[in-house]
């Protein structure tokens, strides 16, 4: 069970990374997806080699302490806030209806509304109970510099969120309040080579949106869809 759980978790993580890059750069990566996947898998393989050596008994606890815990809680909290509050439960429910053919129940919508608060409380408690002492194993205690290295790795994995938020606020025109409103508002997505889905009126983001959007159908012909309101974060 643990083996299949580990493989399943790794598969979903790799697929999320690959899909994100392929959607962002479809002209470059979508046509050579197999090569791109092979490169990613090879990089994962090289990164995993230290865990299967004799020093793996020290590498795995170190990565488990500084590579998961707070980092995962912070990313999950940001994702929940972005999807449930910024993107909105109505838009998210409409996306689910488009994929499954029916809306999620009221129970799920209520849970999604309050999930960011629950995750935020858990994250706050985890930060409060954070220990800055080196990791201690039954037969070994990590040196003091491992704490600095661990927190550096931890900050590298979560720094992309506040850095990009600061970049958006600094490069957006208007007052500080207006910049913040634009930064948390879903925006019109760019036409994608792989997009075949019509737009949803419920996801209308802001006033200044284009009235005509082109998307490519399965027959590689561009079609126009008026009043396009597909939004993404």
N, CA, C and O of each residue as an XYZ file, in Angstrom:
932
protein
N       0.818     -1.197      0.000
C       0.000      0.000      0.000
C       0.860      1.259      0.000
O       0.565      2.215     -0.717
N       1.932      1.260      0.809
C       2.810      2.418      0.859
C       3.509      2.634     -0.485
O       3.724      3.770     -0.907
N       3.857      1.533     -1.150
C       4.510      1.651     -2.457
C       3.577      2.297     -3.475
O       3.964      3.235     -4.172
N       2.346      1.792     -3.557
C       1.393      2.362     -4.516
C       1.031      3.798     -4.156
O       0.814      4.619     -5.047
N       0.960      4.118     -2.849
C       0.676      5.480     -2.418
C       1.796      6.427     -2.837
O       1.539      7.539     -3.297
N       3.032      5.981     -2.678
C       4.164      6.810     -3.076
C       4.214      7.029     -4.577
O       4.474      8.140     -5.039
N       3.967      5.971     -5.340
C       3.973      6.101     -6.795
C       2.855      7.018     -7.255
O       3.053      7.847     -8.143
N       1.679      6.873     -6.657
C       0.545      7.707     -7.038
C       0.808      9.176     -6.721
O       0.487     10.044     -7.533
N       1.385      9.472     -5.556
C       1.689     10.849     -5.193
C       2.738     11.445     -6.130
O       2.620     12.598     -6.545
N       3.759     10.661     -6.461
C       4.789     11.143     -7.379
C       4.219     11.390     -8.758
O       4.556     12.381     -9.407
N       3.354     10.494     -9.211
C       2.744     10.656    -10.539
C       1.930     11.941    -10.624
O       2.048     12.689    -11.594
N       1.110     12.198     -9.616
C       0.275     13.407     -9.642
C       1.124     14.666     -9.570
O       0.816     15.653    -10.238
N       2.191     14.650     -8.769
C       3.063     15.818     -8.683
C       3.786     16.102     -9.978
O       3.872     17.251    -10.409
N       4.313     15.052    -10.606
C       5.015     15.238    -11.882
C       4.047     15.687    -12.964
O       4.377     16.558    -13.768
N       2.858     15.104    -12.991
C       1.882     15.460    -14.021
C       1.435     16.920    -13.870
O       1.220     17.604    -14.871
N       1.297     17.395    -12.646
C       0.937     18.796    -12.438
C       2.022     19.715    -12.975
O       1.718     20.729    -13.604
N       3.282     19.374    -12.735
C       4.394     20.175    -13.238
C       4.439     20.167    -14.762
O       4.589     21.215    -15.390
N       4.309     18.984    -15.352
C       4.386     18.861    -16.809
C       3.220     19.579    -17.474
O       3.413     20.304    -18.449
N       2.021     19.384    -16.958
C       0.841     20.020    -17.548
C       0.923     21.537    -17.458
O       0.552     22.232    -18.403
N       1.405     22.058    -16.334
C       1.534     23.501    -16.185
C       2.469     24.111    -17.218
O       2.148     25.135    -17.821
N       3.628     23.487    -17.425
C       4.581     24.000    -18.406
C       4.051     23.842    -19.831
O       4.227     24.735    -20.660
N       3.405     22.712    -20.117
C       2.870     22.499    -21.467
C       1.739     23.469    -21.791
O       1.614     23.913    -22.933
N       0.921     23.800    -20.805
C      -0.144     24.776    -21.033
C       0.397     26.192    -21.180
O      -0.163     27.006    -21.914
N       1.488     26.483    -20.479
C       2.051     27.823    -20.534
C       2.860     28.048    -21.819
O       2.861     29.146    -22.376
N       3.538     27.011    -22.273
C       4.349     27.118    -23.494
C       3.959     26.010    -24.474
O       4.759     25.116    -24.750
N       2.744     26.067    -24.994
C       2.263     24.958    -25.840
C       3.005     24.849    -27.173
O       3.196     23.740    -27.674
N       3.422     25.962    -27.753
C       4.083     25.912    -29.050
C       5.439     25.226    -28.975
O       5.907     24.651    -29.959
N       6.065     25.287    -27.814
C       7.398     24.699    -27.668
C       7.336     23.279    -27.122
O       8.002     22.382    -27.637
N       6.528     23.075    -26.069
C       6.561     21.812    -25.339
C       5.493     20.822    -25.775
O       5.725     19.614    -25.716
N       4.326     21.296    -26.211
C       3.242     20.383    -26.539
C       3.610     19.476    -27.696
O       3.215     18.310    -27.719
N       4.360     19.996    -28.655
C       4.732     19.192    -29.818
C       5.846     18.198    -29.501
O       6.033     17.217    -30.221
N       6.585     18.453    -28.421
C       7.674     17.567    -28.018
C       7.465     17.129    -26.572
O       8.398     17.119    -25.769
N       6.249     16.777    -26.264
C       5.896     16.433    -24.887
C       6.681     15.225    -24.392
O       7.099     15.202    -23.234
N       6.891     14.225    -25.240
C       7.594     13.014    -24.820
C       9.020     13.333    -24.376
O       9.497     12.811    -23.368
N       9.695     14.196    -25.141
C      11.066     14.563    -24.780
C      11.077     15.352    -23.476
O      11.925     15.127    -22.613
N      10.137     16.270    -23.341
C      10.065     17.066    -22.121
C       9.785     16.188    -20.908
O      10.396     16.382    -19.857
N       8.878     15.232    -21.032
C       8.579     14.313    -19.933
C       9.812     13.491    -19.576
O      10.099     13.280    -18.398
N      10.546     13.025    -20.597
C      11.755     12.235    -20.347
C      12.796     13.052    -19.587
O      13.458     12.523    -18.694
N      12.950     14.323    -19.922
C      13.904     15.194    -19.221
C      13.492     15.380    -17.765
O      14.331     15.319    -16.866
N      12.210     15.606    -17.535
C      11.726     15.795    -16.161
C      11.939     14.529    -15.329
O      12.398     14.593    -14.188
N      11.598     13.379    -15.915
C      11.773     12.113    -15.187
C      13.243     11.874    -14.869
O      13.574     11.401    -13.781
N      14.127     12.197    -15.810
C      15.562     12.004    -15.578
C      16.056     12.922    -14.468
O      16.882     12.514    -13.651
N      15.562     14.156    -14.428
C      15.942     15.075    -13.349
C      15.439     14.571    -12.001
O      16.145     14.677    -10.998
N      14.233     14.027    -11.968
C      13.717     13.426    -10.742
C      14.589     12.244    -10.311
O      14.846     12.051     -9.123
N      15.033     11.469    -11.278
C      15.873     10.304    -10.983
C      17.194     10.728    -10.361
O      17.628     10.146     -9.366
N      17.841     11.744    -10.942
C      19.108     12.222    -10.399
C      18.921     12.809     -8.998
O      19.751     12.601     -8.114
N      17.828     13.539     -8.807
C      17.581     14.117     -7.496
C      17.259     13.105     -6.423
O      17.434     13.382     -5.237
N      16.787     11.926     -6.822
C      16.418     10.887     -5.856
C      17.567      9.957     -5.508
O      17.467      9.201     -4.541
N      18.649      9.990     -6.263
C      19.770      9.072     -6.013
C      20.359      9.200     -4.600
O      20.648      8.176     -3.980
N      20.549     10.425     -4.063
C      21.115     10.492     -2.709
C      20.272      9.787     -1.654
O      20.808      9.363     -0.630
N      18.974      9.651     -1.877
C      18.112      9.024     -0.879
C      18.294      7.517     -0.813
O      17.892      6.898      0.172
N      18.894      6.903     -1.841
C      19.061      5.444     -1.855
C      20.509      5.046     -1.583
O      20.855      3.871     -1.704
N      21.358      6.003     -1.217
C      22.730      5.690     -0.843
C      22.798      5.393      0.657
O      21.774      5.383      1.341
N      24.016      5.151      1.163
C      24.166      4.899      2.592
C      23.824      6.132      3.426
O      23.420      6.015      4.583
N      23.989      7.308      2.832
C      23.623      8.527      3.538
C      22.154      8.874      3.440
O      21.720      9.901      3.961
N      21.383      8.026      2.775
C      19.967      8.296      2.627
C      19.215      8.319      3.938
O      18.173      8.966      4.049
N      19.744      7.602      4.953
C      19.077      7.601      6.254
C      19.145      8.965      6.927
O      18.401      9.227      7.872
N      20.037      9.842      6.446
C      20.103     11.210      6.939
C      19.454     12.200      5.977
O      18.914     13.221      6.401
N      19.509     11.897      4.688
C      18.921     12.792      3.693
C      17.396     12.796      3.796
O      16.771     13.856      3.756
N      16.800     11.612      3.928
C      15.339     11.525      3.954
C      14.737     12.255      5.157
O      13.786     13.011      4.962
N      15.231     12.079      6.391
C      14.668     12.864      7.509
C      14.873     14.367      7.340
O      14.018     15.160      7.734
N      16.005     14.759      6.754
C      16.266     16.178      6.545
C      15.258     16.781      5.570
O      14.689     17.840      5.834
N      15.037     16.099      4.437
C      14.062     16.590      3.465
C      12.635     16.508      3.992
O      11.796     17.350      3.671
N      12.368     15.490      4.801
C      11.025     15.364      5.378
C      10.729     16.505      6.345
O       9.590     16.959      6.450
N      11.753     16.960      7.045
C      11.566     18.042      8.022
C      11.463     19.408      7.354
O      10.592     20.209      7.694
N      12.354     19.666      6.405
C      12.423     21.004      5.816
C      11.798     21.097      4.434
O      11.578     22.200      3.933
N      11.509     19.975      3.814
C      10.942     20.029      2.468
C       9.442     19.857      2.431
O       8.830     20.065      1.384
N       8.830     19.484      3.542
C       7.383     19.245      3.569
C       6.759     20.193      4.605
O       6.821     21.411      4.432
N       6.183     19.675      5.635
C       5.599     20.400      6.784
C       5.135     21.812      6.443
O       4.100     21.985      5.799
N       5.893     22.825      6.868
C       5.459     24.215      6.710
C       5.303     24.621      5.251
O       4.383     25.365      4.910
N       6.188     24.142      4.391
C       6.133     24.520      2.981
C       4.828     24.063      2.345
O       4.169     24.834      1.647
N       4.457     22.813      2.586
C       3.221     22.282      2.004
C       2.006     23.002      2.575
O       1.084     23.335      1.832
N       1.992     23.246      3.877
C       0.863     23.947      4.494
C       0.712     25.354      3.921
O      -0.406     25.808      3.676
N       1.827     26.044      3.709
C       1.768     27.404      3.162
C       1.232     27.392      1.730
O       0.374     28.205      1.385
N       1.731     26.479      0.898
C       1.279     26.399     -0.493
C      -0.197     26.018     -0.545
O      -0.954     26.590     -1.330
N      -0.614     25.062      0.278
C      -2.021     24.654      0.301
C      -2.902     25.809      0.752
O      -3.977     26.020      0.190
N      -2.466     26.556      1.753
C      -3.241     27.697      2.218
C      -3.394     28.736      1.107
O      -4.483     29.275      0.910
N      -2.314     29.021      0.382
C      -2.382     29.986     -0.726
C      -3.298     29.477     -1.830
O      -4.064     30.254     -2.401
N      -3.232     28.196     -2.137
C      -4.102     27.627     -3.171
C      -5.566     27.721     -2.769
O      -6.415     28.072     -3.588
N      -5.863     27.411     -1.517
C      -7.239     27.473     -1.058
C      -7.777     28.898     -1.087
O      -8.920     29.122     -1.485
N      -6.957     29.864     -0.667
C      -7.391     31.265     -0.704
C      -7.615     31.713     -2.142
O      -8.599     32.390     -2.437
N      -6.699     31.335     -3.041
C      -6.807     31.761     -4.433
C      -8.043     31.177     -5.104
O      -8.762     31.890     -5.805
N      -8.297     29.887     -4.897
C      -9.412     29.231     -5.582
C     -10.743     29.561     -4.921
O     -11.700     29.922     -5.605
N     -10.813     29.441     -3.595
C     -12.096     29.573     -2.897
C     -12.533     31.020     -2.725
O     -13.732     31.301     -2.741
N     -11.599     31.939     -2.560
C     -11.970     33.328     -2.293
C     -11.724     34.241     -3.495
O     -12.605     35.013     -3.874
N     -10.540     34.161     -4.094
C     -10.237     35.064     -5.207
C     -10.956     34.623     -6.479
O     -11.638     35.426     -7.114
N     -10.808     33.351     -6.854
C     -11.492     32.834     -8.040
C     -12.991     32.721     -7.802
O     -13.795     33.060     -8.671
N     -13.353     32.251     -6.640
C     -14.758     32.214     -6.264
C     -15.379     30.835     -6.365
O     -15.091     30.068     -7.284
N     -16.240     30.535     -5.398
C     -16.915     29.246     -5.385
C     -17.850     29.098     -6.584
O     -17.979     28.001     -7.127
N     -18.504     30.185     -7.008
C     -19.420     30.094     -8.148
C     -18.686     29.714     -9.426
O     -19.141     28.852    -10.178
N     -17.557     30.356     -9.666
C     -16.782     30.017    -10.861
C     -16.272     28.582    -10.787
O     -16.325     27.840    -11.768
N     -15.777     28.201     -9.608
C     -15.245     26.852     -9.434
C     -16.347     25.803     -9.601
O     -16.116     24.756    -10.206
N     -17.532     26.074     -9.072
C     -18.658     25.153     -9.225
C     -19.081     25.045    -10.685
O     -19.451     23.970    -11.156
N     -19.024     26.159    -11.390
C     -19.367     26.127    -12.813
C     -18.353     25.304    -13.608
O     -18.725     24.597    -14.545
N     -17.076     25.393    -13.238
C     -16.061     24.570    -13.885
C     -16.331     23.088    -13.649
O     -16.179     22.272    -14.558
N     -16.732     22.744    -12.425
C     -17.041     21.348    -12.124
C     -18.260     20.883    -12.913
O     -18.287     19.760    -13.416
N     -19.272     21.750    -13.020
C     -20.449     21.386    -13.824
C     -20.074     21.144    -15.277
O     -20.616     20.244    -15.919
N     -19.152     21.942    -15.797
C     -18.711     21.769    -17.177
C     -18.016     20.431    -17.371
O     -18.171     19.797    -18.415
N     -17.249     19.994    -16.371
C     -16.507     18.741    -16.491
C     -17.350     17.521    -16.163
O     -17.235     16.496    -16.834
N     -18.200     17.613    -15.140
C     -18.942     16.447    -14.663
C     -20.408     16.437    -15.077
O     -21.053     15.389    -15.047
N     -20.939     17.596    -15.463
C     -22.327     17.663    -15.878
C     -23.289     18.052    -14.774
O     -24.491     18.145    -15.023
N     -22.801     18.284    -13.553
C     -23.684     18.689    -12.461
C     -22.886     19.542    -11.479
O     -21.660     19.463    -11.416
N     -23.612     20.357    -10.716
C     -22.981     21.237     -9.744
C     -22.648     20.459     -8.462
O     -23.359     19.515     -8.117
N     -21.583     20.843     -7.755
C     -21.320     20.220     -6.446
C     -22.394     20.622     -5.444
O     -23.013     21.677     -5.576
N     -22.609     19.781     -4.452
C     -23.645     20.036     -3.456
C     -23.314     21.214     -2.554
O     -22.187     21.709     -2.533
N     -24.315     21.645     -1.817
C     -24.148     22.776     -0.904
C     -23.108     22.471      0.175
O     -22.376     23.361      0.609
N     -23.049     21.214      0.602
C     -22.084     20.825      1.629
C     -20.659     21.125      1.183
O     -19.871     21.690      1.942
N     -20.329     20.746     -0.052
C     -18.982     20.975     -0.555
C     -18.703     22.466     -0.724
O     -17.593     22.919     -0.444
N     -19.678     23.224     -1.172
C     -19.468     24.651     -1.345
C     -19.212     25.343     -0.014
O     -18.371     26.239      0.069
N     -19.937     24.931      1.032
C     -19.711     25.506      2.360
C     -18.319     25.127      2.876
O     -17.614     25.960      3.444
N     -17.931     23.866      2.673
C     -16.605     23.416      3.105
C     -15.506     24.198      2.399
O     -14.540     24.622      3.034
N     -15.646     24.393      1.088
C     -14.643     25.143      0.335
C     -14.564     26.590      0.804
O     -13.489     27.190      0.772
N     -15.675     27.151      1.235
C     -15.680     28.538      1.687
C     -14.871     28.719      2.964
O     -14.182     29.727      3.122
N     -14.945     27.754      3.877
C     -14.268     27.880      5.169
C     -12.940     27.133      5.225
O     -12.226     27.236      6.222
N     -12.595     26.389      4.188
C     -11.331     25.642      4.187
C     -10.110     26.533      4.365
O      -9.216     26.167      5.128
N     -10.025     27.702      3.692
C      -8.838     28.546      3.903
C      -8.632     28.947      5.358
O      -7.495     29.067      5.814
N      -9.726     29.154      6.089
C      -9.596     29.527      7.498
C      -9.014     28.363      8.295
O      -8.118     28.555      9.117
N      -9.521     27.164      8.051
C      -9.032     25.986      8.779
C      -7.559     25.739      8.471
O      -6.760     25.510      9.380
N      -7.200     25.787      7.185
C      -5.803     25.575      6.807
C      -4.918     26.668      7.390
O      -3.790     26.399      7.804
N      -5.428     27.916      7.427
C      -4.661     29.014      8.010
C      -4.395     28.806      9.487
O      -3.301     29.101      9.967
N      -5.379     28.301     10.213
C      -5.186     28.021     11.639
C      -4.149     26.924     11.840
O      -3.284     27.027     12.709
N      -4.246     25.869     11.025
C      -3.257     24.783     11.125
C      -1.856     25.293     10.814
O      -0.893     24.932     11.491
N      -1.743     26.134      9.785
C      -0.433     26.700      9.434
C       0.097     27.580     10.561
O       1.284     27.525     10.880
N      -0.770     28.390     11.166
C      -0.333     29.229     12.275
C       0.150     28.413     13.463
O       1.150     28.764     14.089
N      -0.546     27.329     13.781
C      -0.104     26.463     14.880
C       1.221     25.777     14.560
O       2.065     25.598     15.438
N       1.397     25.391     13.285
C       2.662     24.762     12.889
C       3.821     25.747     13.012
O       4.907     25.376     13.457
N       3.591     27.011     12.616
C       4.637     28.022     12.766
C       4.944     28.277     14.238
O       6.105     28.434     14.615
N       3.912     28.317     15.060
C       4.095     28.565     16.490
C       4.924     27.461     17.151
O       5.709     27.731     18.059
N       4.749     26.230     16.700
C       5.452     25.087     17.302
C       6.753     24.762     16.581
O       7.343     23.709     16.824
N       7.210     25.644     15.703
C       8.444     25.383     14.967
C       9.644     25.371     15.907
O       9.788     26.237     16.770
N      10.492     24.379     15.722
C      11.698     24.239     16.535
C      12.912     24.551     15.667
O      13.084     23.970     14.596
N      13.760     25.481     16.143
C      14.940     25.879     15.378
C      16.190     25.095     15.783
O      17.300     25.442     15.379
N      16.015     24.065     16.560
C      17.148     23.221     16.943
C      17.448     22.226     15.825
O      16.549     21.872     15.062
N      18.687     21.775     15.715
C      19.031     20.777     14.687
C      18.255     19.473     14.886
O      17.838     19.150     15.999
N      18.076     18.752     13.826
C      17.362     17.478     13.881
C      18.193     16.462     14.656
O      19.407     16.368     14.471
N      17.539     15.716     15.512
C      18.219     14.681     16.298
C      17.640     13.317     15.947
O      16.431     13.103     16.024
N      18.517     12.405     15.564
C      18.150     11.015     15.316
C      18.670     10.168     16.465
O      19.470     10.653     17.266
N      18.242      8.925     16.570
C      18.707      8.083     17.685
C      20.221      7.965     17.781
O      20.758      7.859     18.884
N      20.927      7.981     16.637
C      22.379      7.801     16.670
C      23.138      8.955     16.044
O      24.334      8.836     15.776
N      22.455     10.079     15.805
C      23.152     11.193     15.139
C      22.372     12.480     15.352
O      21.141     12.490     15.338
N      23.119     13.579     15.552
C      22.530     14.909     15.651
C      23.109     15.779     14.535
O      24.328     15.887     14.398
N      22.259     16.381     13.762
C      22.703     17.201     12.636
C      23.463     18.425     13.143
O      23.167     18.930     14.226
N      24.436     18.904     12.374
C      25.177     20.113     12.789
C      24.285     21.351     12.752
O      23.186     21.327     12.198
N      24.777     22.425     13.348
C      23.982     23.649     13.447
C      23.747     24.283     12.081
O      22.702     24.895     11.862
N      24.699     24.148     11.160
C      24.529     24.760      9.847
C      23.422     24.091      9.041
O      22.948     24.661      8.058
N      23.004     22.891      9.441
C      21.924     22.223      8.724
C      20.601     22.972      8.890
O      19.726     22.889      8.029
N      20.456     23.710     10.007
C      19.240     24.499     10.217
C      19.159     25.623      9.183
O      18.102     25.868      8.602
N      20.287     26.302      8.959
C      20.322     27.367      7.947
C      20.052     26.812      6.560
O      19.290     27.391      5.785
N      20.681     25.685      6.255
C      20.465     25.064      4.951
C      19.012     24.625      4.791
O      18.422     24.807      3.726
N      18.441     24.055      5.832
C      17.061     23.593      5.755
C      16.079     24.737      5.559
O      15.158     24.633      4.749
N      16.268     25.825      6.293
C      15.366     26.970      6.136
C      15.563     27.649      4.787
O      14.620     28.224      4.243
N      16.771     27.591      4.240
C      16.988     28.122      2.889
C      16.206     27.314      1.862
O      15.558     27.881      0.982
N      16.266     25.993      1.973
C      15.482     25.145      1.067
C      13.986     25.382      1.255
O      13.229     25.424      0.286
N      13.573     25.534      2.500
C      12.154     25.763      2.787
C      11.672     27.084      2.186
O      10.584     27.139      1.613
N      12.457     28.131      2.310
C      12.066     29.424      1.766
C      12.109     29.441      0.244
O      11.321     30.147     -0.385
N      13.006     28.685     -0.349
C      13.068     28.627     -1.808
C      11.783     28.050     -2.393
O      11.344     28.468     -3.464
N      11.187     27.099     -1.699
C       9.991     26.444     -2.230
C       8.738     27.296     -2.097
O       7.759     27.060     -2.805
N       8.746     28.284     -1.201
C       7.545     29.096     -0.994
C       7.739     30.555     -1.402
O       6.776     31.322     -1.431
N       8.970     30.944     -1.716
C       9.240     32.347     -2.016
C       8.588     32.815     -3.309
O       8.374     34.013     -3.492
N       8.266     31.877     -4.217
C       7.682     32.279     -5.493
C       6.336     32.979     -5.302
O       5.986     33.856     -6.092
N       5.583     32.613     -4.276
C       4.267     33.212     -4.057
C       4.372     34.681     -3.630
O       3.781     35.531     -4.297
N       5.092     35.024     -2.556
C       5.175     36.445     -2.190
C       5.967     37.278     -3.194
O       5.669     38.457     -3.384
N       6.977     36.679     -3.843
C       7.761     37.442     -4.815
C       6.924     37.825     -6.029
O       6.994     38.958     -6.504
N       6.130     36.878     -6.532
C       5.300     37.201     -7.690
C       4.180     38.165     -7.298
O       3.797     39.025     -8.092
N       3.660     38.029     -6.092
C       2.641     38.976     -5.625
C       3.216     40.390     -5.550
O       2.562     41.353     -5.951
N       4.442     40.510     -5.034
C       5.084     41.826     -4.983
C       5.359     42.357     -6.383
O       5.218     43.553     -6.638
N       5.751     41.467     -7.288
C       5.998     41.888     -8.670
C       4.721     42.413     -9.323
O       4.752     43.438    -10.004
N       3.602     41.721     -9.123
C       2.334     42.160     -9.706
C       1.918     43.521     -9.160
O       1.469     44.383     -9.917
N       2.064     43.719     -7.858
C       1.659     44.981     -7.258
C       2.561     46.133     -7.716
O       2.084     47.246     -7.934
N       3.861     45.865     -7.862
C       4.796     46.922     -8.245
C       4.676     47.303     -9.714
O       4.936     48.453    -10.067
N       4.289     46.369    -10.579
C       4.238     46.635    -12.018
C       2.848     47.020    -12.506
O       2.671     47.299    -13.692
N       1.861     47.042    -11.621
C       0.497     47.402    -12.005
C       0.272     48.893    -11.768
O       0.725     49.447    -10.766
N      -0.427     49.531    -12.690
C      -0.718     50.961    -12.572
C      -1.875     51.198    -11.613
O      -2.701     50.315    -11.381
N      -1.918     52.404    -11.064
C      -3.012     52.775    -10.185
C      -2.579     52.928     -8.746
O      -1.400     52.793     -8.418
N      -3.542     53.210     -7.894
C      -3.263     53.328     -6.467
C      -2.952     51.964     -5.872
O      -3.144     50.935     -6.521
N      -2.471     51.962     -4.637
C      -2.120     50.705     -3.988
C      -3.332     49.799     -3.831
O      -3.236     48.587     -4.024
N      -4.484     50.391     -3.477
C      -5.705     49.596     -3.343
C      -6.132     49.022     -4.685
O      -6.542     47.864     -4.768
N      -6.036     49.833     -5.738
C      -6.399     49.361     -7.069
C      -5.467     48.253     -7.535
O      -5.910     47.288     -8.157
N      -4.191     48.387     -7.240
C      -3.223     47.344     -7.605
C      -3.552     46.033     -6.908
O      -3.494     44.960     -7.509
N      -3.900     46.140     -5.624
C      -4.234     44.928     -4.877
C      -5.502     44.278     -5.427
O      -5.576     43.053     -5.524
N      -6.503     45.090     -5.789
C      -7.733     44.551     -6.361
C      -7.476     43.842     -7.680
O      -8.045     42.781     -7.937
N      -6.625     44.419     -8.516
C      -6.294     43.785     -9.800
C      -5.506     42.505     -9.578
O      -5.694     41.526    -10.301
N      -4.619     42.503     -8.575
C      -3.774     41.334     -8.328
C      -4.583     40.121     -7.885
O      -4.185     38.988     -8.156
N      -5.716     40.336     -7.205
C      -6.504     39.206     -6.701
C      -7.721     38.935     -7.572
O      -8.576     38.134     -7.195
N      -7.821     39.591     -8.740
C      -8.963     39.406     -9.627
C      -8.602     38.456    -10.751
O      -7.564     38.647    -11.386
N      -9.419     37.431    -11.031
C      -9.160     36.555    -12.178
C      -9.141     37.364    -13.467
O      -9.968     38.257    -13.652
N      -8.205     37.058    -14.358
C      -8.034     37.821    -15.590
C      -8.327     36.934    -16.791
O      -8.297     35.707    -16.702
N      -8.610     37.583    -17.914
C      -8.874     36.873    -19.161
C      -7.648     36.070    -19.577
O      -6.546     36.612    -19.657
N      -7.834     34.808    -19.835
C      -6.707     33.994    -20.231
C      -6.369     34.255    -21.688
O      -7.217     34.690    -22.467
N      -5.119     33.984    -22.049
C      -4.683     34.147    -23.423
C      -5.163     32.965    -24.258
O      -5.327     31.867    -23.724
N      -5.395     33.164    -25.564
C      -5.788     32.038    -26.416
C      -4.731     30.945    -26.385
O      -3.535     31.226    -26.465
N      -5.168     29.718    -26.269
C      -4.254     28.585    -26.164
C      -4.387     27.689    -27.374
O      -5.475     27.537    -27.930
N      -3.273     27.093    -27.782
C      -3.292     26.162    -28.903
C      -4.117     24.922    -28.592
O      -4.700     24.311    -29.488
N      -4.161     24.556    -27.307
C      -4.810     23.305    -26.933
C      -6.202     23.532    -26.382
O      -6.831     22.582    -25.917
N      -6.711     24.765    -26.417
C      -8.017     25.059    -25.846
C      -9.112     24.765    -26.848
O      -9.101     25.282    -27.965
N     -10.054     23.935    -26.448
C     -11.223     23.638    -27.272
C     -12.510     23.898    -26.527
O     -13.589     23.563    -27.016
N     -12.412     24.493    -25.350
C     -13.572     24.683    -24.490
C     -14.142     26.074    -24.675
O     -13.393     27.049    -24.607
N     -15.459     26.204    -24.909
C     -16.049     27.539    -25.003
C     -16.003     28.254    -23.666
O     -15.736     27.651    -22.627
N     -16.267     29.547    -23.713
C     -16.150     30.377    -22.524
C     -17.385     30.285    -21.648
O     -18.455     29.866    -22.090
N     -17.215     30.683    -20.410
C     -18.299     30.680    -19.437
C     -18.580     32.110    -19.026
O     -17.678     32.830    -18.600
N     -19.828     32.519    -19.154
C     -20.175     33.881    -18.787
C     -20.000     34.143    -17.302
O     -19.772     35.282    -16.894
N     -20.105     33.101    -16.492
C     -20.045     33.298    -15.042
C     -18.652     33.679    -14.588
O     -18.487     34.215    -13.491
N     -17.645     33.415    -15.406
C     -16.281     33.719    -15.010
C     -15.827     35.066    -15.517
O     -14.625     35.300    -15.639
N     -16.758     35.966    -15.820
C     -16.385     37.297    -16.289
C     -15.573     38.011    -15.225
O     -16.057     38.196    -14.108
N     -14.332     38.421    -15.547
C     -13.474     38.987    -14.521
C     -13.636     40.484    -14.322
O     -14.283     40.904    -13.363
N     -13.080     41.286    -15.184
C     -13.048     42.718    -15.004
C     -13.652     43.399    -16.218
O     -14.035     42.744    -17.187
N     -13.736     44.750    -16.152
C     -14.428     45.476    -17.208
C     -13.668     45.428    -18.522
O     -14.273     45.259    -19.580
N     -12.360     45.574    -18.469
C     -11.566     45.702    -19.681
C     -11.189     44.333    -20.215
O     -10.021     43.951    -20.152
N     -12.136     43.598    -20.731
C     -11.858     42.283    -21.287
C     -12.187     42.301    -22.778
O     -13.093     43.028    -23.186
N     -11.497     41.543    -23.587
C     -11.794     41.508    -25.010
C     -13.134     40.858    -25.269
O     -13.566     39.984    -24.517
N     -13.790     41.284    -26.331
C     -15.104     40.758    -26.659
C     -15.038     39.569    -27.581
O     -16.029     38.853    -27.728
N     -13.887     39.331    -28.216
C     -13.747     38.202    -29.124
C     -12.467     37.471    -28.791
O     -11.406     38.084    -28.672
N     -12.565     36.165    -28.640
C     -11.408     35.337    -28.342
C     -11.314     34.222    -29.351
O     -12.326     33.620    -29.712
N     -10.107     33.938    -29.813
C      -9.881     32.858    -30.749
C      -9.385     31.631    -30.006
O      -8.608     31.745    -29.058
N      -9.824     30.483    -30.426
C      -9.305     29.238    -29.877
C      -9.252     28.212    -30.989
O      -9.984     28.302    -31.975
N      -8.388     27.252    -30.821
C      -8.143     26.270    -31.858
C      -8.965     25.023    -31.610
O      -8.947     24.477    -30.507
N      -9.671     24.574    -32.601
C     -10.485     23.369    -32.497
C      -9.639     22.151    -32.815
O      -8.456     22.263    -33.134
N     -10.266     20.980    -32.722
C      -9.539     19.746    -32.971
C      -9.085     19.628    -34.416
O      -8.176     18.853    -34.715
N      -9.695     20.373    -35.307
C      -9.312     20.328    -36.717
C      -8.275     21.391    -37.050
O      -8.050     21.684    -38.224
N      -7.630     21.982    -36.020
C      -6.581     22.973    -36.187
C      -7.060     24.225    -36.906
O      -6.257     24.913    -37.536
N      -8.335     24.532    -36.829
C      -8.871     25.742    -37.401
C      -9.260     26.689    -36.273
O      -9.843     26.277    -35.270
N      -8.931     27.957    -36.453
C      -9.263     28.950    -35.442
C     -10.721     29.363    -35.574
O     -11.206     29.650    -36.668
N     -11.402     29.387    -34.454
C     -12.780     29.835    -34.402
C     -12.892     31.010    -33.458
O     -12.045     31.196    -32.584
N     -13.922     31.795    -33.629
C     -14.143     32.939    -32.774
C     -15.337     32.700    -31.861
O     -16.352     32.130    -32.262
N     -15.186     33.146    -30.639
C     -16.272     33.035    -29.666
C     -16.476     34.402    -29.061
O     -15.594     34.903    -28.363
N     -17.605     35.012    -29.306
C     -17.862     36.366    -28.832
C     -18.153     36.380    -27.343
O     -18.624     35.401    -26.765
N     -17.851     37.542    -26.732
C     -18.106     37.757    -25.316
C     -17.445     36.680    -24.461
O     -18.072     36.116    -23.565
N     -16.177     36.400    -24.744
C     -15.454     35.352    -24.036
C     -15.079     35.808    -22.650
O     -14.533     36.895    -22.463
N     -15.381     34.957    -21.667
C     -15.130     35.337    -20.284
C     -14.410     34.252    -19.511
O     -14.499     34.218    -18.284
N     -13.704     33.371    -20.183
C     -12.958     32.346    -19.460
C     -11.879     33.016    -18.625
O     -11.131     33.856    -19.125
N     -11.801     32.652    -17.381
C     -10.845     33.298    -16.492
C      -9.987     32.245    -15.839
O     -10.368     31.079    -15.737
N      -8.833     32.670    -15.402
C      -7.959     31.797    -14.635
C      -7.177     32.658    -13.676
O      -7.177     33.885    -13.777
N      -6.500     31.996    -12.730
C      -5.747     32.746    -11.738
C      -4.371     33.029    -12.276
O      -3.559     33.657    -11.597
